[in-house]
Amino acid sequence: MTVLHVNTYVRTAEFVIALAPNERGKGHATEAARLTLDWAFHMAALRMVWLKVLEPNRAGVAAYEKAGFRPSGRLRKSGYRLGQPVDELLMDALPEDFSGPSAVIAALGG
């Protein structure tokens, strides 16, 4: 499941994803993120979408990069993993970074 927390005043959104542990490593996160960005940029006309990911989550970072997100910053020791403070990486995507035709519009017959 993906969620966009949209700020309607500036047309940006925070991206959040929940993926069942037994579904990890199957490409679902990349596909869900890609389709969410597609909708955000082609249907909702957002200017930017961003997310935070724990630095040790290398698989998550790789999935988000495949979907079109790019590294944009770091929040030092702002998260926890296994009881230890870890950095959170900030990533963002812009419409111009999201190449190709819209799969969402195509699915709607447009």
N, C-alpha and C positions, 0 to 999 in steps of 0.2 A: 504494500500500500504506500502510495506517495501522497504528500500533502504540500501545498504551497501556502505559506502564510503571507498573503499579499498586503502590501502597503499601497493603498489606492491613491494616496496623495503623490507619491513619487514613482508609481508603477514599477516597483521592484518586489521581490518575494524571497523568503527563506524557504529552501527545499528541505523536506524531512522525509525519510523513508523508513519503513518497518518491513523487515524480511524475516520469515521464519528460519530458525537456525538450520533446519534440514533442507532448505532450498538454497543455501549459500553455495557459491562456486559453480552455479549452473547458468550464469549470464543474465539472470532475472533482474538484478540491480541495475546493470548497464542498460538493458532494454527499457525498464521502467523509468529510469532517469532520462533517457533519450526521448521517450514519448512525452514525458512531463515537460521537458524543455521545448519540444515541438509545440505542444499546446500553449505553453506560456508565451512563446514568441509569435506564433502564427495566429492563434485564436484570441489570446488575451492581450496581445500587444504590449507585453511587459518589456522594460528596458534592460533589466538585469535580474538574474536569479543567483542566489548565493547559498552556501551551506557551510557547516562545521563538521569536521570528522576527526576523531582521535588519531594522533600521529601513528601509533602502533598498528592501526587498521590499514595495512598496506594494500590488501585486497580491495577494500572500499575505495581508497584513493585511486587505484588503477581502474576500477569500474567507473568512477565518476569522470576520470580523464577520458576514457573511451566514449563516454556519453557526451562530452563536450565541455565539461568544467575545466578550469585552469587554476593553478595555485595562485593565491592572491595575498596571503598573509598567515600569521601565526599568533595564537593567544597562548602565551607561555604558562605552562602548568595550570591551565584553567579547567582541565578535565581529570577524570579518574578512570583508571583501568586496573583491575585486580588490586584495588586498595591503594594504588600509588598515583601521585599526581603525574599527569602527562600533558604535553602540549596538544592543543586543538589546532588543526590546520583549517584555514579559510580558503574556500574555493569559490569561483564565480564563473558565470557564463553570460555572454552577451549575444544578441541576435546575430551579429556579424560573424561570430565564432561558430555558429550553428549552420553548417553548410547543407545543401541538398534540399530537395522538395519536401513538403510537409506530408508525412504519413497520415496525420490526423485528418487533414483536408481531403486527401485521396480516399480515405476510408469513408468519408461523408459524401463522396461522389463529386467533389469539387475540383 
